[in-house]
Amino acid sequence: MKLGYLYFGISALLASTLTLANVSNVEVDAKVTRIEQSVVQAMTAFQVPGIAVAIVKDNEVVLSKGFGVLKHGSPEKVNADTLFGVASNTKAMTAALLAGLVDEGKLTWKTKVIDIIPEFQLPDAYVTREFTIIDLLSHNSGLGLGAGDLMIWPETTLTNKDVIKGLKHLPQVSSFRSEFAYDNLMYVIAGEIIAKLTGKPWQDVIQSRIFDKLGMKNTRAKFSLIPETNQNVARAHVPLDGELHVVGGNFLEKFSSAGSVASSVNDMSLWLKAQLNQGQYGTDGDKALRLFSEKQSREMWQPRTLLNVSEQATAQDKTHFRAYALGWFVKDYHGVKVIRHTGGILGMVSKVVMVPEENLAMVILTNQQSGSAFNALSQQILTEFLELPEKDWVAHYHTLQQKNKAAKQAHLASEAARVDKNSTPSLPLASYAQDYVDNWYGDIQISLENEKLVMQFSNTPALHGTLEHYQHNTFIVRWDDRTLEADAYVNFNLNPDGSINYVTMKAVSWATDFSFDFHDLKLKPKS
């Protein structure tokens, strides 16, 4: 009789467990269905040809799927194995490589950069001497936002050695460790440190220590390493005047350890699992297989450089802190810690978000440069899995996008209204046509061609454009490649005798990507 009760009890328990599992699966399926609907809506709202999304929940991939096409106007479909440039989502991988080297005792997080790269030099001698690996990854150097990016973007002939040489000539805009300013070059240096300590190029190290271990079979450290036989590669798109233009094609090759990885959502889901499992990706008998230890996982998620929190973020998102850690942004969001990063190249953006307490992670890869699309989708996924109040995030971000577009146009109109249309250049055009040099970038030529001034950045073929007179001794360079969306003021400062003393530049629009750091240039005539 007791055995009968026991059997009945076990049967009831199993039935109850199966019922709960089925309910859970139904709930997840419903969430995924709504998310897929949002993807389709976002593609239409933000003019994105292709998107791929993966979601990991409780160590299971509950969604890994492609939507749309690889290239606007072509039939080839995006799928879960389509390669996209993940751009700055590379940074967390570079940090993970350093974490592994810390575990091996080859350095510590407080190791001084000059102890590994003696030629490393920043504008301030004290900062140079005290700069550690943590500082390298925390965006707190005192240099400005995107400082020196023109040495690696757009595609240049400069090498990493040139980047290191140029650092000391960049302007310091704040005191050391006092402010956050996103800095790609420091992650390029991090890649050089990895190469020094391992005796192998960064791209070989990341392949063997991350991609091969995790089984990320299609992922490559650089675009040039993608096999020609793999045609499942997304193309980048820039919208101009309502039309999509296919652009680029090398996924930030020169950014290397700061942003050159090409990956898919299938492969990135393996990376996310390892992250959520604090570096563990499998077992070998009783031994855990790890990219890095739990201790180093905590180090990489530890806030390092604080960021401002707006009153609106506190009220709407229950966000009370934001910071940069090591390769990751961190914040609180409706009572949970969120770890995230975005990546952006010309015509292609991506986003990775993790909520460790919920064992939840996502990756969103797109082949258009609309941050509104990945923001809307990441918020939709968080809303579903954190069970937050329902909201139409696509509509929300579409409204914000329209407001930003209107604000940009109003700013440009305001600038144009202040122009003295009766002003003329102080000098004949031929006098502006000279060879110039900047201490950190190098040579820039301005020549007179068919009665027009033409500018060419010697190390950057794409930066070729015509100077259009703006007012007085200020011109605007209109780049031949309009998809760059980076026209800039060119201001000639004159000596008392009327000769050119130096030239400064500044992006015309505040919406210009910060990697066009024209404002850090000070061009001196070479003659």
ZAMARGU-4260 file (C-alpha; in steps of 0.2 Angstrom, whole numbers, plus 5000, padded with zeros to 4 digits):
<rodrens>
0) 5000/5000/5000 | 5014/5012/5004 | 5023/5008/4988 | 5007/5012/4979 | 5006/5029/4988
5) 5025/5031/4983 | 5022/5027/4965 | 5007/5039/4965 | 5017/5053/4973 | 5031/5051/4961
10) 5019/5050/4946 | 5011/5066/4952 | 5027/5075/4955 | 5033/5070/4937 | 5017/5076/4930
15) 5018/5092/4939 | 5036/5095/4934 | 5032/5091/4916 | 5017/5103/4916 | 5028/5117/4923
20) 5041/5114/4910 | 5028/5114/4896 | 5021/5130/4903 | 5039/5138/4904 | 5042/5132/4886
25) 5026/5140/4881 | 5030/5156/4889 | 5047/5157/4882 | 5040/5153/4865 | 5027/5167/4867
30) 5041/5179/4872 | 5052/5174/4857 | 5037/5176/4845 | 5034/5194/4851 | 5053/5198/4849
35) 5053/5191/4831 | 5039/5202/4827 | 5048/5217/4835 | 5063/5213/4824 | 5053/5214/4808
40) 5045/5230/4814 | 5062/5238/4818 | 5069/5233/4801 | 5055/5243/4793 | 5055/5257/4805
45) 5074/5260/4804 | 5077/5254/4786 | 5089/5240/4791 | 5091/5227/4777 | 5097/5213/4789
50) 5097/5208/4807 | 5103/5193/4817 | 5098/5190/4835 | 5103/5176/4848 | 5096/5175/4866
55) 5104/5164/4879 | 5093/5160/4894 | 5098/5148/4908 | 5112/5141/4897 | 5101/5137/4883
60) 5100/5146/4866 | 5081/5150/4865 | 5083/5161/4849 | 5097/5161/4836 | 5090/5168/4819
65) 5093/5179/4805 | 5081/5191/4797 | 5081/5200/4780 | 5095/5200/4767 | 5114/5201/4767
70) 5114/5216/4755 | 5100/5228/4750 | 5092/5223/4733 | 5100/5205/4733 | 5091/5189/4738
75) 5104/5181/4749 | 5096/5179/4766 | 5104/5183/4783 | 5105/5167/4794 | 5112/5163/4811
80) 5129/5160/4804 | 5130/5176/4794 | 5146/5185/4798 | 5145/5204/4804 | 5158/5215/4810
85) 5155/5216/4829 | 5167/5231/4830 | 5169/5236/4849 | 5162/5221/4855 | 5179/5214/4852
90) 5185/5224/4867 | 5178/5212/4879 | 5187/5198/4870 | 5204/5207/4872 | 5200/5210/4890
95) 5197/5191/4892 | 5213/5187/4884 | 5222/5198/4896 | 5212/5190/4911 | 5219/5173/4905
100) 5237/5180/4905 | 5234/5187/4923 | 5228/5169/4928 | 5244/5162/4921 | 5254/5175/4931
105) 5262/5183/4916 | 5256/5200/4922 | 5244/5208/4934 | 5230/5221/4932 | 5241/5233/4940
110) 5256/5230/4929 | 5263/5246/4922 | 5261/5247/4903 | 5279/5254/4901 | 5285/5238/4909
115) 5279/5229/4894 | 5280/5242/4880 | 5294/5254/4885 | 5291/5265/4871 | 5273/5269/4877
120) 5272/5287/4880 | 5257/5299/4884 | 5258/5318/4884 | 5261/5318/4903 | 5276/5310/4911
125) 5267/5305/4927 | 5253/5297/4918 | 5265/5288/4907 | 5274/5281/4922 | 5258/5276/4932
130) 5248/5269/4918 | 5242/5251/4921 | 5233/5238/4912 | 5217/5243/4921 | 5219/5260/4915
135) 5222/5254/4897 | 5205/5246/4897 | 5195/5259/4907 | 5195/5274/4896 | 5202/5286/4909
140) 5218/5292/4901 | 5214/5310/4901 | 5214/5310/4882 | 5198/5316/4873 | 5184/5306/4866
145) 5190/5295/4851 | 5207/5304/4853 | 5219/5298/4839 | 5206/5287/4830 | 5211/5296/4813
150) 5227/5286/4814 | 5216/5270/4811 | 5200/5276/4804 | 5195/5277/4790 | 5207/5263/4783
155) 5225/5270/4784 | 5243/5266/4780 | 5249/5269/4798 | 5254/5254/4808 | 5252/5251/4827
160) 5270/5257/4829 | 5265/5273/4822 | 5250/5274/4834 | 5261/5271/4849 | 5273/5285/4842
165) 5258/5297/4840 | 5251/5295/4857 | 5262/5308/4866 | 5257/5322/4854 | 5238/5320/4857
170) 5230/5334/4868 | 5226/5330/4886 | 5209/5337/4890 | 5206/5331/4908 | 5217/5325/4922
175) 5222/5306/4924 | 5208/5295/4930 | 5196/5309/4933 | 5184/5307/4918 | 5177/5294/4905
180) 5182/5297/4887 | 5180/5282/4875 | 5197/5278/4868 | 5200/5264/4855 | 5219/5267/4854
185) 5221/5260/4871 | 5214/5243/4866 | 5225/5243/4851 | 5239/5245/4864 | 5232/5230/4874
190) 5233/5219/4858 | 5251/5224/4857 | 5254/5219/4875 | 5246/5202/4872 | 5257/5200/4857
195) 5273/5204/4867 | 5268/5192/4882 | 5263/5177/4870 | 5276/5180/4856 | 5261/5178/4844
200) 5251/5191/4835 | 5235/5196/4843 | 5224/5188/4830 | 5233/5171/4832 | 5230/5172/4851
205) 5212/5176/4850 | 5209/5162/4838 | 5218/5149/4848 | 5212/5155/4866 | 5194/5160/4862
210) 5187/5155/4845 | 5195/5138/4844 | 5191/5133/4862 | 5173/5139/4861 | 5170/5131/4844
215) 5167/5148/4836 | 5170/5140/4819 | 5166/5154/4808 | 5172/5169/4818 | 5188/5178/4813
220) 5199/5191/4821 | 5199/5201/4805 | 5189/5203/4789 | 5204/5198/4779 | 5205/5181/4788
225) 5188/5176/4782 | 5190/5162/4769 | 5185/5167/4751 | 5173/5152/4751 | 5162/5159/4764
230) 5150/5171/4755 | 5138/5172/4770 | 5145/5189/4775 | 5134/5204/4778 | 5137/5220/4769
235) 5136/5237/4777 | 5123/5251/4773 | 5122/5269/4776 | 5105/5278/4773 | 5107/5295/4763
240) 5092/5305/4758 | 5081/5290/4760 | 5091/5278/4750 | 5102/5264/4756 | 5120/5264/4750
245) 5132/5249/4752 | 5148/5254/4759 | 5164/5248/4767 | 5169/5230/4767 | 5183/5227/4779
250) 5175/5228/4796 | 5188/5240/4804 | 5203/5230/4800 | 5215/5242/4807 | 5206/5243/4824
255) 5212/5225/4827 | 5211/5222/4846 | 5199/5237/4848 | 5186/5232/4835 | 5190/5220/4821
260) 5182/5204/4825 | 5169/5196/4812 | 5156/5184/4820 | 5139/5177/4819 | 5125/5176/4832
265) 5127/5157/4833 | 5146/5159/4837 | 5143/5174/4849 | 5130/5164/4859 | 5145/5152/4863
270) 5154/5167/4869 | 5139/5173/4879 | 5137/5156/4888 | 5156/5157/4893 | 5153/5174/4900
275) 5138/5170/4910 | 5147/5154/4917 | 5161/5166/4923 | 5174/5159/4910 | 5169/5141/4910
280) 5165/5133/4894 | 5165/5114/4897 | 5173/5100/4907 | 5186/5087/4905 | 5182/5074/4917
285) 5181/5083/4934 | 5191/5097/4927 | 5182/5113/4922 | 5188/5120/4905 | 5190/5139/4907
290) 5195/5154/4897 | 5198/5163/4913 | 5195/5161/4932 | 5179/5166/4941 | 5190/5179/4950
295) 5195/5187/4934 | 5177/5187/4928 | 5173/5197/4943 | 5187/5209/4940 | 5181/5212/4922
300) 5163/5216/4928 | 5169/5227/4942 | 5165/5246/4939 | 5181/5256/4936 | 5177/5273/4928
305) 5160/5281/4933 | 5148/5289/4920 | 5134/5301/4924 | 5116/5295/4927 | 5102/5307/4921
310) 5087/5310/4932 | 5077/5303/4917 | 5086/5286/4918 | 5084/5285/4937 | 5065/5288/4935
315) 5061/5277/4920 | 5074/5263/4921 | 5078/5263/4939 | 5096/5266/4935 | 5107/5273/4949
320) 5124/5270/4943 | 5133/5268/4926 | 5151/5264/4924 | 5164/5256/4912 | 5173/5240/4918
325) 5186/5231/4908 | 5179/5229/4891 | 5161/5231/4897 | 5149/5245/4902 | 5139/5241/4918
330) 5124/5248/4926 | 5109/5244/4937 | 5092/5242/4928 | 5075/5239/4937 | 5085/5231/4951
335) 5097/5220/4941 | 5115/5222/4936 | 5116/5224/4917 | 5133/5221/4908 | 5133/5227/4890
340) 5143/5234/4875 | 5139/5241/4858 | 5150/5241/4842 | 5149/5252/4827 | 5157/5254/4810
345) 5152/5263/4795 | 5136/5255/4790 | 5135/5242/4803 | 5131/5241/4822 | 5129/5228/4835
350) 5125/5226/4854 | 5128/5213/4867 | 5118/5213/4884 | 5120/5201/4899 | 5110/5200/4915
355) 5120/5188/4925 | 5107/5187/4939 | 5094/5181/4927 | 5106/5170/4917 | 5101/5180/4902
360) 5111/5186/4887 | 5108/5193/4870 | 5117/5198/4854 | 5110/5209/4840 | 5120/5211/4824
365) 5114/5223/4810 | 5120/5228/4793 | 5115/5246/4795 | 5121/5259/4806 | 5105/5262/4816
370) 5107/5262/4834 | 5089/5265/4836 | 5086/5247/4829 | 5097/5238/4841 | 5091/5248/4856
375) 5073/5245/4853 | 5076/5226/4851 | 5087/5225/4867 | 5074/5234/4877 | 5061/5223/4870
380) 5071/5207/4875 | 5074/5214/4892 | 5055/5219/4894 | 5050/5201/4890 | 5062/5192/4900
385) 5063/5203/4915 | 5044/5204/4914 | 5043/5223/4914 | 5028/5233/4909 | 5024/5231/4891
390) 5030/5245/4879 | 5031/5248/4861 | 5050/5251/4860 | 5051/5252/4841 | 5039/5266/4841
395) 5048/5274/4856 | 5065/5274/4847 | 5057/5279/4831 | 5050/5295/4839 | 5068/5298/4847
400) 5076/5296/4830 | 5064/5309/4822 | 5067/5321/4836 | 5086/5319/4834 | 5085/5321/4815
405) 5075/5337/4818 | 5088/5344/4831 | 5102/5340/4819 | 5094/5350/4805 | 5090/5364/4816
410) 5108/5365/4822 | 5114/5366/4804 | 5102/5379/4800 | 5107/5389/4815 | 5125/5388/4810
415) 5121/5393/4792 | 5111/5408/4798 | 5126/5415/4807 | 5137/5415/4792 | 5144/5432/4785
420) 5140/5429/4767 | 5149/5445/4762 | 5165/5439/4769 | 5180/5433/4758 | 5196/5424/4761
425) 5210/5435/4767 | 5222/5427/4755 | 5222/5421/4737 | 5217/5403/4736 | 5234/5398/4730
430) 5241/5404/4747 | 5231/5391/4756 | 5237/5377/4745 | 5252/5370/4755 | 5258/5354/4763
435) 5254/5353/4781 | 5259/5341/4795 | 5252/5336/4812 | 5262/5329/4825 | 5252/5314/4829
440) 5243/5311/4812 | 5256/5315/4799 | 5255/5324/4782 | 5240/5332/4775 | 5240/5341/4758
445) 5229/5355/4752 | 5231/5359/4733 | 5224/5370/4720 | 5215/5361/4706 | 5204/5369/4693
450) 5202/5385/4704 | 5197/5374/4719 | 5206/5369/4735 | 5207/5350/4737 | 5212/5342/4754
455) 5220/5324/4755 | 5225/5315/4771 | 5241/5307/4765 | 5239/5291/4776 | 5220/5290/4773
460) 5214/5288/4755 | 5196/5290/4759 | 5199/5307/4766 | 5199/5317/4750 | 5188/5331/4747
465) 5185/5349/4741 | 5186/5365/4752 | 5171/5376/4750 | 5173/5394/4757 | 5162/5396/4773
470) 5167/5413/4779 | 5183/5424/4782 | 5197/5411/4783 | 5186/5396/4787 | 5182/5383/4774
475) 5171/5367/4774 | 5179/5351/4767 | 5166/5341/4758 | 5172/5323/4757 | 5170/5315/4740
480) 5163/5299/4749 | 5147/5307/4755 | 5143/5291/4766 | 5156/5296/4778 | 5145/5310/4784
485) 5160/5319/4791 | 5161/5336/4783 | 5173/5347/4793 | 5177/5366/4796 | 5195/5370/4791
490) 5200/5386/4799 | 5217/5395/4794 | 5225/5405/4808 | 5236/5418/4801 | 5252/5426/4807
495) 5253/5446/4808 | 5262/5446/4791 | 5247/5437/4783 | 5256/5420/4781 | 5248/5404/4788
500) 5252/5400/4806 | 5242/5384/4808 | 5226/5376/4803 | 5213/5368/4814 | 5198/5357/4810
505) 5181/5353/4818 | 5166/5342/4812 | 5152/5352/4805 | 5138/5342/4813 | 5138/5336/4831
510) 5131/5320/4825 | 5147/5315/4816 | 5155/5299/4823 | 5168/5303/4836 | 5181/5293/4828
515) 5183/5308/4816 | 5193/5317/4829 | 5197/5332/4817 | 5197/5344/4832 | 5213/5336/4839
520) 5223/5341/4824 | 5234/5356/4823 | 5242/5357/4805 | 5258/5367/4803 | 5264/5372/4786
525) 5279/5361/4781 | 5288/5375/4771
</rodrens>
